[in-house]
Amino acid sequence: MKSTYILAIESSCDETSVSIIKDGHEEIATVVLTQIDIHKLFGGVVPEVASRHHIENITIVIEECLHKANMTIEQVDAIAVTYGPGLIGSLLIGVQAAKTLAYLYQKPLIPVHHIAGHIYANNLVEEMKFPLIALVVSGGHTELMYMKEDYSFEKIGGTLDDAVGEAYDKVARVIGLPYPGGPAVDKLAHQGKDTYHLPLPLDDDSYDFSFSGLKSAVINLSHNEQQRGNEIRKEDLACSFQNRVVEILAKKTMKALKEFGVDRLIVAGGVAANQGLRERLQTLCEQENIHLIIPPMKYCTDNAAMIGAAGYFAYQLGIRGDLTLNAKATGELKK
């Protein structure tokens, strides 16, 4: 059976990435050009700056990926691209590049939702089998998905306000940690103790999440301690905050697995790199005999390999875009 090669482009935020994926599970070549060092100067991603760097780098990254794979554009079967959600200016660069390649080389154009990409990063680790629950945790998303088959996405819960990664970045800023805040808080949390009284956010029977109250509790606690002239123990505050986040994520995820009668869990998104979350879920899944897949660090953050993996299954299902395809800053993941 002839193999299928997908050239994928990801530019939803501040990484310019291109990848070539074979049959939805084999990474042939991936190039990621990150802008983290640039945006550190501003304490976060500046959309206009990000899009300008995508413009400068997109053709270079495409050429480098093809060279790394020792392939030509004629040898790929389709072009997949992240069309959303994300920063609109950044997305537009990737979408325009993908449409141009598809038009010039007469290749099918495959639109891929960014979250579908994060989920299918797990297929690069091992073949995804169904049904399963997917916990999506990133800077812009916190969602629980039920998947009964390939490319079938049923959202059963999500954040009502801040995404978990966003909460991490804001808490990091409050306690004086550098951007990006998530890894910094995670590292510091492992050095501290859970000594600060913080609320468990939205501890109810739903599958929804809310992190704004927890974030506000950290801000208020820090402000009150400063007014009293007390020094904040950063490592203990980071530990207390992370423990609440991990506890509620794990609690609702395990509840979903039990109530949906599913014994397979995948974790997706940038916060899947969080060591505290990984350790907690690994322990619980071993206890409950749940098969857990968490992608390696390189597939947790934004990359085109995940878009190529998802793009392959979209391609097989006949999902196509045309030259009217446009970027979308927001939008739910649907089949």
SERO-296057 format. One record per residue (C-alpha): x, y, z; chain; residue in three letters. Coordinates in steps of 0.001 Angstrom, whole numbers. Example, Ala and Ser with C-alpha at 12.3 -4.5 7.8 and 13.67 -1.06 7.14 Angstrom:
        u        v        w  cadena  residuo
    12300    -4500     7800       A      ALA
    13670    -1060     7140       A      SER
***
This chain:
        u        v        w  cadena  residuo
        0        0        0       A      MET
     1384     3387    -1016       A      LYS
     2413     5629     1864       A      SER
      958     9101     2293       A      THR
     3207    12069     3004       A      TYR
     1745    15229     4520       A      ILE
     3645    18522     4576       A      LEU
     2290    20488     7532       A      ALA
     2593    24127     8578       A      ILE
     2005    25494    12085       A      GLU
     2115    29237    12882       A      SER
     -673    29802    15395       A      SER
     1410    31718    17939       A      CYS
     5153    32324    18152       A      ASP
     6614    29158    16605       A      GLU
     7155    28873    12864       A      THR
     7156    25145    12172       A      SER
     7043    22840     9160       A      VAL
     7000    19050     9191       A      SER
     6652    16086     6868       A      ILE
     4708    13165     8341       A      ILE
     4307     9706     6824       A      LYS
     1029     7820     7286       A      ASP
      -11     9845    10309       A      GLY
     2524     8371    12724       A      HIS
     6072     8599    11347       A      GLU
     7973    11870    11588       A      GLU
    10232    12284     8548       A      ILE
    11475    15779     9344       A      ALA
    10430    18716    11500       A      THR
    11802    22225    11832       A      VAL
    10666    24547    14643       A      VAL
    11842    28140    14813       A      LEU
    10795    29580    18155       A      THR
    10480    33235    19121       A      GLN
    10628    32743    22913       A      ILE
    13817    34757    23372       A      ASP
    12293    37656    21437       A      ILE
     9059    37765    23444       A      HIS
    10868    37355    26776       A      LYS
    11824    41009    26360       A      LEU
     8113    41933    26563       A      PHE
     7060    39431    29233       A      GLY
     4711    37673    26794       A      GLY
     3861    37223    23137       A      VAL
     3321    40434    21177       A      VAL
     1038    39496    18242       A      PRO
     2388    42066    15765       A      GLU
     5985    41072    16477       A      VAL
     5131    37380    16141       A      ALA
     3466    37776    12749       A      SER
     6370    39808    11351       A      ARG
     8820    37084    12305       A      HIS
     6587    34441    10702       A      HIS
     6726    36445     7450       A      ILE
    10512    36565     7614       A      GLU
    10939    32882     8429       A      ASN
     8189    30844     6762       A      ILE
     9879    30200     3392       A      THR
    13218    29480     5091       A      ILE
    11617    26916     7402       A      VAL
     9766    25211     4513       A      ILE
    12984    24900     2509       A      GLU
    14943    23655     5524       A      GLU
    12342    20977     6293       A      CYS
    12348    19676     2701       A      LEU
    16147    19637     2722       A      HIS
    16201    17803     6064       A      LYS
    13759    15200     4710       A      ALA
    15685    14939     1420       A      ASN
    12390    15407     -415       A      MET
    10842    17791    -2918       A      THR
     7422    19381    -2687       A      ILE
     6315    17182    -5606       A      GLU
     6809    14089    -3445       A      GLN
     4274    15088     -779       A      VAL
      625    14138    -1192       A      ASP
    -1074    17051      555       A      ALA
     -498    20310     2433       A      ILE
    -1939    20577     5960       A      ALA
    -2102    23834     7885       A      VAL
    -3332    25175    11202       A      THR
    -6203    27542    10361       A      TYR
    -7134    28301    13985       A      GLY
    -7547    29053    16752       A      PRO
    -4643    31323    17568       A      GLY
    -3239    34773    16879       A      LEU
    -4948    35909    13707       A      ILE
    -1889    37622    12232       A      GLY
      315    34607    12857       A      SER
    -2257    32159    11501       A      LEU
    -2670    34157     8301       A      LEU
     1004    33696     7408       A      ILE
      808    29919     7646       A      GLY
    -2532    29708     5853       A      VAL
    -1329    31897     2985       A      GLN
     1868    29870     2626       A      ALA
     -111    26608     2565       A      ALA
    -2607    27921        8       A      LYS
      231    29131    -2207       A      THR
     1959    25732    -2134       A      LEU
    -1316    23893    -2755       A      ALA
    -2107    26132    -5739       A      TYR
     1348    26106    -7323       A      LEU
     1913    22370    -6978       A      TYR
    -1726    21243    -7331       A      GLN
    -1836    19533    -3946       A      LYS
    -4898    18994    -1742       A      PRO
    -5193    21562     1057       A      LEU
    -6086    20167     4497       A      ILE
    -7332    22600     7188       A      PRO
    -6450    21419    10717       A      VAL
    -7793    22733    14011       A      HIS
    -4941    23507    16392       A      HIS
    -6412    21362    19192       A      ILE
    -6858    18399    16845       A      ALA
    -3132    18729    16221       A      GLY
    -2301    18623    19930       A      HIS
    -4475    15532    20354       A      ILE
    -2915    13702    17399       A      TYR
      596    14423    18649       A      ALA
      -96    11300    20700       A      ASN
     -349     9240    17503       A      ASN
     3340     9974    16944       A      LEU
     4005     8104    20210       A      VAL
     1772     5097    19609       A      GLU
    -1362     4310    17619       A      GLU
    -4400     5925    19210       A      MET
    -7151     3405    19947       A      LYS
   -10742     4214    20768       A      PHE
   -12805     5083    22667       A      PRO
   -10658     7446    24702       A      LEU
   -10715    10604    26811       A      ILE
    -8419    13464    25841       A      ALA
    -7372    16084    28383       A      LEU
    -6284    19202    26470       A      VAL
    -4289    21647    28585       A      VAL
    -2471    24636    27097       A      SER
    -2042    28386    27252       A      GLY
    -5365    28959    25529       A      GLY
    -7349    25777    26224       A      HIS
    -8481    23484    29023       A      THR
   -10896    20871    27702       A      GLU
   -12022    17307    28176       A      LEU
   -12873    15464    24950       A      MET
   -14524    12114    24351       A      TYR
   -13441    10383    21137       A      MET
   -15302     7296    19988       A      LYS
   -13316     7023    16731       A      GLU
   -10723     8855    14650       A      ASP
   -11468    12542    14159       A      TYR
   -14622    12381    16280       A      SER
   -14455    15108    18939       A      PHE
   -17132    15468    21619       A      GLU
   -16347    18220    24105       A      LYS
   -17683    17174    27505       A      ILE
   -16180    20030    29508       A      GLY
   -13946    23054    29337       A      GLY
   -12764    26153    31127       A      THR
   -15321    28836    31868       A      LEU
   -12684    31580    32039       A      ASP
    -8869    31360    32126       A      ASP
    -7132    28425    30488       A      ALA
    -4760    26576    32786       A      VAL
    -1637    27735    30931       A      GLY
    -2834    31320    31078       A      GLU
    -3315    31009    34842       A      ALA
      228    29675    35195       A      TYR
     1665    32640    33290       A      ASP
     -280    35158    35398       A      LYS
      710    33528    38678       A      VAL
     4339    33428    37529       A      ALA
     4210    37157    36890       A      ARG
     2755    37807    40353       A      VAL
     5548    35944    42123       A      ILE
     8264    37396    39913       A      GLY
     9120    34485    37624       A      LEU
    10258    34961    34009       A      PRO
     8293    34258    30816       A      TYR
     7264    31615    29902       A      PRO
     5723    31178    33325       A      GLY
     4429    27600    33195       A      GLY
     7783    25767    33223       A      PRO
     9152    28213    35820       A      ALA
     6240    27605    38232       A      VAL
     6458    23830    37695       A      ASP
    10178    23795    38471       A      LYS
     9787    25980    41568       A      LEU
     6819    23935    42823       A      ALA
     9037    20852    43107       A      HIS
    11288    22782    45487       A      GLN
     8505    23914    47842       A      GLY
     5817    22661    50209       A      LYS
     2046    23057    50103       A      ASP
     1781    25551    52962       A      THR
     -551    28244    51591       A      TYR
    -4305    27877    51901       A      HIS
    -5733    28176    48391       A      LEU
    -9174    27108    47130       A      PRO
    -9790    24069    44938       A      LEU
   -11309    25718    41841       A      PRO
   -14806    24723    40674       A      LEU
   -14889    21509    42676       A      ASP
   -18295    20302    41469       A      ASP
   -19876    17421    39544       A      ASP
   -19392    19005    36112       A      SER
   -16505    18482    33704       A      TYR
   -15920    22223    33487       A      ASP
   -12986    24147    34925       A      PHE
   -12441    27649    36283       A      SER
    -9043    29053    37180       A      PHE
    -9768    32773    37548       A      SER
   -10722    32386    41228       A      GLY
    -7557    30466    42032       A      LEU
    -5483    33045    40171       A      LYS
    -7193    35850    42091       A      SER
    -6584    34032    45381       A      ALA
    -2855    33939    44630       A      VAL
    -2840    37632    43701       A      ILE
    -4770    38618    46852       A      ASN
    -2614    36458    49097       A      LEU
      556    37942    47662       A      SER
     -791    41496    48005       A      HIS
    -1936    40961    51605       A      ASN
     1380    39432    52645       A      GLU
     3251    42362    51139       A      GLN
     1024    44832    53009       A      GLN
     1803    43015    56253       A      ARG
     5495    43171    55483       A      GLY
     5761    39392    55186       A      ASN
     8011    37775    52625       A      GLU
     6325    35427    50154       A      ILE
     7932    31995    50029       A      ARG
     7824    31668    46259       A      LYS
     8538    27957    46103       A      GLU
     5767    27197    48648       A      ASP
     3253    29412    46837       A      LEU
     4144    27766    43522       A      ALA
     3698    24334    45110       A      CYS
      359    25255    46699       A      SER
     -941    26689    43419       A      PHE
      219    23764    41310       A      GLN
    -1216    21206    43708       A      ASN
    -4699    22767    43382       A      ARG
    -4454    22836    39593       A      VAL
    -3239    19265    39316       A      VAL
    -5796    17992    41824       A      GLU
    -8816    19404    39986       A      ILE
    -7545    18413    36538       A      LEU
    -6851    14872    37695       A      ALA
   -10098    14566    39670       A      LYS
   -12366    15545    36781       A      LYS
   -10378    13555    34219       A      THR
   -10585    10358    36266       A      MET
   -14300    11007    36820       A      LYS
   -14825    11248    33043       A      ALA
   -12933     8004    32414       A      LEU
   -15094     6193    34950       A      LYS
   -18455     7636    33897       A      GLU
   -17805     7111    30163       A      PHE
   -16504     3596    30775       A      GLY
   -13193     4342    29026       A      VAL
    -9799     2867    29905       A      ASP
    -7607     5007    27633       A      ARG
    -6422     8544    28365       A      LEU
    -4298    10910    26295       A      ILE
    -2974    14278    27450       A      VAL
    -2344    17058    24952       A      ALA
    -1114    20647    24827       A      GLY
     1745    22657    26252       A      GLY
      773    22037    29895       A      VAL
     1095    18288    29216       A      ALA
     4810    19002    29734       A      ALA
     4078    19907    33373       A      ASN
     5922    17399    35533       A      GLN
     3499    17664    38437       A      GLY
      523    16828    36216       A      LEU
     2348    13992    34462       A      ARG
     3357    12386    37751       A      GLU
     -143    12628    39232       A      ARG
    -1895    11171    36201       A      LEU
      656     8380    35854       A      GLN
       76     7363    39486       A      THR
    -3737     7458    39203       A      LEU
    -3813     5624    35866       A      CYS
    -1609     2849    37229       A      GLU
    -3948     2479    40198       A      GLN
    -7064     2368    38006       A      GLU
    -5540      287    35182       A      ASN
    -5961     3115    32661       A      ILE
    -3720     3163    29582       A      HIS
    -2095     6599    29544       A      LEU
     -300     8304    26659       A      ILE
     1518    11591    27192       A      ILE
     3674    12853    24324       A      PRO
     7348    13696    24870       A      PRO
     8203    17325    25571       A      MET
     8957    18166    21929       A      LYS
     5382    17267    20927       A      TYR
     3705    19114    23816       A      CYS
     4552    22627    22654       A      THR
     3394    23941    19265       A      ASP
     4934    22040    16341       A      ASN
     3987    21078    12796       A      ALA
     4482    17344    13372       A      ALA
     1215    17233    15320       A      MET
     -551    19095    12492       A      ILE
      789    16580     9995       A      GLY
     -409    13668    12129       A      ALA
    -3925    15128    12403       A      ALA
    -3815    16204     8764       A      GLY
    -3254    12633     7636       A      TYR
    -6501    11433     9230       A      PHE
    -8382    14463     7916       A      ALA
    -6990    13669     4466       A      TYR
    -8160    10053     4693       A      GLN
   -11638    11264     5653       A      LEU
   -11826    13556     2640       A      GLY
   -11612    16834     4574       A      ILE
   -10428    19524     2169       A      ARG
    -9963    23259     2027       A      GLY
    -9798    25520     -996       A      ASP
    -8306    28897    -1816       A      LEU
   -11042    30635      192       A      THR
    -9702    29068     3406       A      LEU
    -9196    31772     6019       A      ASN
    -7633    31925     9463       A      ALA
    -9888    31958    12533       A      LYS
    -8788    33356    15875       A      ALA
   -11406    31340    17765       A      THR
   -13580    28303    17153       A      GLY
   -14601    25023    18769       A      GLU
   -13107    21720    17660       A      LEU
   -15681    19690    15779       A      LYS
   -15533    16740    13424       A      LYS
***
